Amino acid sequence: MEKSDLLELLGKRIKELRLERGMSQVDLVAKMQGNIDTTNISRIEAGRTNPTVYSLYRLSEALEISMSELVNFNVKK
């Protein structure tokens, strides 16, 4: 899998989980602890940036899920 494909899958997964919880990007940022803004969330969800492991941890905490659930793409090889 190419890096761009992986980032796109991750972004779609984050957006899907956020929307399932009825959260806007602003709501998600408000639940995350630390310096991040909606522009960064938008880039992550669009697959245009490679989030750090710490950012993924903070996202999973804000979405109230485990990190493994966050990156569960159910990709078939």
C-alpha positions in Angstrom: 0.0 0.0 0.0 1.3 3.4 -0.9 1.7 6.1 1.8 -0.9 8.3 0.2 -3.4 5.5 0.2 -2.8 4.8 3.9 -3.2 8.5 4.8 -6.4 8.7 2.8 -7.8 5.6 4.6 -6.8 7.0 8.0 -8.5 10.3 7.2 -11.7 8.7 6.1 -11.7 6.5 9.2 -11.3 9.5 11.5 -14.0 11.5 9.7 -16.3 8.5 9.8 -15.8 8.1 13.6 -16.2 11.8 14.2 -19.5 11.9 12.3 -20.8 8.8 14.0 -20.5 10.7 17.2 -22.2 13.8 15.8 -19.1 15.9 16.3 -17.9 18.7 14.1 -14.2 19.3 13.6 -14.5 22.2 16.1 -16.0 19.8 18.6 -13.2 17.3 18.1 -10.5 19.9 18.5 -12.1 21.1 21.7 -11.9 17.6 23.2 -8.3 17.2 22.2 -5.7 18.4 24.7 -2.9 20.5 23.2 -2.2 22.7 20.3 -4.2 21.6 17.2 -6.7 23.5 15.2 -9.5 22.6 12.7 -7.1 23.2 9.8 -4.9 20.3 11.0 -8.0 18.1 11.5 -9.2 19.0 8.0 -5.8 18.0 6.5 -5.7 14.8 8.4 -9.2 13.8 7.3 -8.4 14.7 3.7 -5.2 12.5 3.9 -3.0 15.5 3.1 -0.8 15.2 6.2 0.9 12.4 8.2 -0.2 12.8 11.9 2.2 11.9 14.6 1.6 8.9 16.9 0.9 11.4 19.7 -1.8 13.1 17.5 -3.4 9.7 16.8 -3.4 9.0 20.5 -5.1 12.4 21.2 -7.6 11.7 18.4 -8.5 8.3 19.8 -8.9 9.8 23.3 -11.1 12.5 22.0 -13.2 10.0 20.1 -13.3 7.7 23.2 -11.9 4.7 21.3 -8.6 2.7 21.4 -5.8 3.5 19.0 -6.3 0.1 17.4 -9.9 0.9 16.7 -8.8 4.2 15.2 -6.6 2.4 12.6 -8.9 -0.5 11.9 -9.5 -0.1 8.2 -10.6 -3.6 7.4 -8.5 -3.6 4.3 -8.5 -6.7 2.2 -5.2 -7.6 0.5 
